Amino acid sequence: MKTRFTEMFGVEHPIAQGGMMWVGKAELVSAVANAGALGFLTALTQPTPEELTKEIARCRDMTDKPFGVNLTILPSINPPPYAEYRAAIIESGVKIVETAGYKPQEHVDHFKQHGVKVIHKCTAVRHAVSAEKMGVDAISIDGFECAGHPGEDDIPGLILIPAAADKISIPMLASGGFGDGRGLAAALALGADGINMGTRFCATKEAPIHENFKQAMVEADERQTKLIFRTYRNSARVAANAISEEVVRLEREGKPFEEVAHLVKGQRGREGYETGDTERGIWSAGMIQGLIHDVPTVRELVERIVDEADAIITDRLARMAS
Ligand SMILES: Cc1cc2nc3c(=O)[nH]c(=O)nc-3n(C[C@H](O)[C@H](O)[C@H](O)COP(=O)(O)O)c2cc1C
């Protein structure tokens, strides 16, 4: 399949793997690249910019295909040294970045000065429009179904994707709730140039997380996610477990963030991924869990999605149209 996305980023398939805290490491990203899709290392998964430089080198050892780095900009009491992470990305010669989060202008300007292509991921049409004005090369638009931060507008992909396609002219990835060829064909029909997936890539052989999490995603249905941090206007979609249920309960009681902070520490989530304890902390997962039924290799997954989408378009839909 040839789209504006495959042309612009020099990849074979119109599929990206978005940044994923604790999961977006070289093992997964190189497998995505080798399968002909576009993977992103997650900058902040590395404890320091120096470690990010090493991770980029490690990924290069595992693939000679293009890959990118995700830089997520979140409001924080002790913000990470964003400018240093940004410099590490540029100095490593990485040519594609996925930005996500607040006020990316300074980062976009700097990346563009160094010839780095930027895909900005956002959750609202108005943010996509301002990112296009800011000079990004492409947009990734995350619907309400997505894992991680869906924003506060609660607009599902079926509306958000065509609404964004009507307003922006640069290439656009549809994100949130994608995991199979039906989704890819639908995204292209809605006006996107490809899909971005997170959760589906977590349930692959190469994802560097404990097997228990992959099985939990296979077993979960589409209802097994929780929206936490709604009351702090920083909503996040995570897997349903005892911890996320407790967070929702405390929020319903009107508790301030300080009283849930100990439950949602990144450290706990990371320990869970390492030890296999799916109840240790919160972990991001989207509604697409309901359509995940196996744990294939990344290559099997990518090829299956593309083949299935191709068959839908050239056979099922073509027959209907004729
Ligand atoms: C485990 C996990 C961690 C994530 N961490 C980040 C992150 O650090 N930065 C970011 O921009 N997006 C993050 N995301 C969101 C994904 O990049 C992607 O936008 C989202 O998963 C798409 O929705 P889907 O899960 O339905 O495919 C994360 C998603 C998952 C599943």
The ligand as an SDF file (V2000), in Angstrom:
LIG
                    3D

 31 33  0  0  0  0  0  0  0  0999 V2000
    1.8280    0.7450   27.3640 C   0  0  0  0  0  0  0  0  0  0  0  0
    1.6070    2.0480   26.6640 C   0  0  0  0  0  0  0  0  0  0  0  0
    2.3870    3.1540   26.9920 C   0  0  0  0  0  0  0  0  0  0  0  0
    2.2140    4.3720   26.3190 C   0  0  0  0  0  0  0  0  0  0  0  0
    3.0550    5.4250   26.6120 N   0  0  0  0  0  0  0  0  0  0  0  0
    2.9950    6.5420   25.8180 C   0  0  0  0  0  0  0  0  0  0  0  0
    3.9700    7.5750   25.9750 C   0  0  0  0  0  0  0  0  0  0  0  0
    4.8500    7.5100   26.8420 O   0  0  0  0  0  0  0  0  0  0  0  0
    3.8890    8.6410   25.1460 N   0  0  0  0  0  0  0  0  0  0  0  0
    2.9340    8.7450   24.1740 C   0  0  0  0  0  0  0  0  0  0  0  0
    2.9290    9.7120   23.4300 O   0  0  0  0  0  0  0  0  0  0  0  0
    1.9980    7.7920   24.0170 N   0  0  0  0  0  0  0  0  0  0  0  0
    2.0150    6.6920   24.8070 C   0  0  0  0  0  0  0  0  0  0  0  0
    1.1010    5.6880   24.6010 N   0  0  0  0  0  0  0  0  0  0  0  0
    0.0640    5.8580   23.5380 C   0  0  0  0  0  0  0  0  0  0  0  0
    0.4670    5.1910   22.2250 C   0  0  0  0  0  0  0  0  0  0  0  0
    1.6060    5.7700   21.6570 O   0  0  0  0  0  0  0  0  0  0  0  0
   -0.6820    5.2890   21.1950 C   0  0  0  0  0  0  0  0  0  0  0  0
   -0.9680    6.6440   20.9300 O   0  0  0  0  0  0  0  0  0  0  0  0
   -1.9390    4.5990   21.6950 C   0  0  0  0  0  0  0  0  0  0  0  0
   -1.6020    3.3950   22.3400 O   0  0  0  0  0  0  0  0  0  0  0  0
   -2.8840    4.3230   20.5540 C   0  0  0  0  0  0  0  0  0  0  0  0
   -4.0150    3.6430   21.0170 O   0  0  0  0  0  0  0  0  0  0  0  0
   -4.1620    2.0290   21.0070 P   0  0  0  0  0  0  0  0  0  0  0  0
   -3.4970    1.5590   22.2400 O   0  0  0  0  0  0  0  0  0  0  0  0
   -5.6330    1.8310   21.0060 O   0  0  0  0  0  0  0  0  0  0  0  0
   -3.4980    1.5140   19.7710 O   0  0  0  0  0  0  0  0  0  0  0  0
    1.2190    4.4890   25.3070 C   0  0  0  0  0  0  0  0  0  0  0  0
    0.4200    3.3630   25.0090 C   0  0  0  0  0  0  0  0  0  0  0  0
    0.6060    2.1660   25.6640 C   0  0  0  0  0  0  0  0  0  0  0  0
   -0.2580    0.9800   25.2980 C   0  0  0  0  0  0  0  0  0  0  0  0
  1  2  1  0
  2  3  1  0
  2 30  2  0
  3  4  2  0
  4  5  1  0
  4 28  1  0
  5  6  2  0
  6  7  1  0
  6 13  1  0
  7  8  2  0
  7  9  1  0
  9 10  1  0
 10 11  2  0
 10 12  1  0
 12 13  2  0
 13 14  1  0
 14 15  1  0
 14 28  1  0
 15 16  1  0
 16 17  1  0
 16 18  1  0
 18 19  1  0
 18 20  1  0
 20 21  1  0
 20 22  1  0
 22 23  1  0
 23 24  1  0
 24 25  2  0
 24 26  1  0
 24 27  1  0
 28 29  2  0
 29 30  1  0
 30 31  1  0
M  END
$$$$
